[in-house]
Amino acid sequence: MFKEITTKEFGGNAFSMIGRDWMLITAEKDGVANTMTAQWGGMGYMWGKDVVYAVIRPQRYTKGFVDAAKRFSLSFLPEEHKKTMTYLGTVSGRDEDKIKKSGLTLAYADGVPYFAQSDTVITAKTLYAQEMAGQCFTDAPLAGQWYPEKDFHTLYIAEVEKMLVKEQEK
């Protein structure tokens, strides 16, 4: 069971949740959901709104879902799902129904898919999307280190629409 909270009530650490624990980016297109594991992103405040930042490489199948849907979720799962998250990050939904094979359960908040096994869920509406470019790196070696194939991420800035946290069992 989930409880909706405001971003002001949120006590999580974005550095740990995204960078160490990972997240699932999930969106739906034409009645089909797809997800991917992500370790890069952030949370913050921009344009008078609470926002999340996510980046997706052009070859990722989930990118087409996020682009089409304009709304997506970030699901943060407990540590016992790390192996499943690794699987969801290495297998493409283009090749198999990886959500079904993962054993995770899709749920919906206002039409946005997320995973019932999550501890925390953020649903978000895309406000801005832009492909990153090599010439924009002010620390030039980073572009070569992280993008040797020049497959630069698209940066998404999205407004937090809903934040859900798993209610603690009594």
DASULLIN-V768787 format. One record per backbone hydrogen bond with DSSP energy under -0.5 kcal/mol. CO is the residue of the C=O (numbers start at 1). NH is the residue of the N-H. Records with the same first field share a line. If there is no record, write none. Layout:
CO=NH / NH
//
This chain:
1=167
3=165
5=163
6=9 / 10
12=14
13=17
14=18 / 19
15=19 / 20
16=20 / 21
23=25 / 38
24=26 / 75
25=36
26=73
27=34
29=32
32=29
34=27
36=25
38=23
40=55
42=53
44=51
46=49
49=46
50=160
51=44
52=158
53=42
54=156
56=154
57=60
60=63 / 64
61=64 / 65
62=65 / 66
63=67
64=68
65=69
66=70
70=126
72=124
73=26
74=122
75=24 / 77
76=119 / 120
78=81
79=82
81=85
82=86
83=87
84=88
85=89
86=90
87=90 / 91
92=95 / 96
96=98
97=101
98=102
99=103 / 104
100=103
104=106
105=116
107=114
109=112
111=113
112=109
114=107
115=118
117=78
119=166
120=76
121=164
122=74
123=161 / 162
124=72
125=159
128=157
130=155
133=136
134=137
138=140
139=142
140=143 / 144
141=145
142=146
143=147
147=150
150=152
153=132 / 155
154=56 / 156
155=130
156=54 / 158
157=127 / 128
158=52
159=125 / 161
162=123
163=5
164=121
165=3
//
